[in-house]
Amino acid sequence: MIRVVVDVKHLNFAMEGHADFGPVGSDIVCAAATMLASTLVQNMVRRLDESQILECRLDSGHAVVKVSPIRKRVRRECRVIYAAVLQGFELLAQRYPEHVVID
């Protein structure tokens, strides 16, 4: 099961586990979760410099993204992106509740 925590206000994201929906390399639920996490990572890396990225990792079965934007406008933009990623995970969890849970 994939467990996800998304804190939009504090700009923290964590994902652990595997969906076990299908065979490794063909698991559509894992692929969807990975794409959502990758979208978050890429958006943060493109918007922020290294001093504002507290942690940013994406590995097999594990992802963490913690950022601290300096400018208010950028912080608001990041929150919008985090919220969109959260919405994507909510849709995924609704469709595959035995494979994805949001804590």
Secondary structure, 3 states (H helix, E strand, C coil): CEEEEEECCCCEEEEECCCCCCCCCCCHHHHHHHHHHHHHHHHHHHHCCHHHEEEEEEECCEEEEEECCCCHHHHHHHHHHHHHHHHHHHHHHHHCCCCEEEC
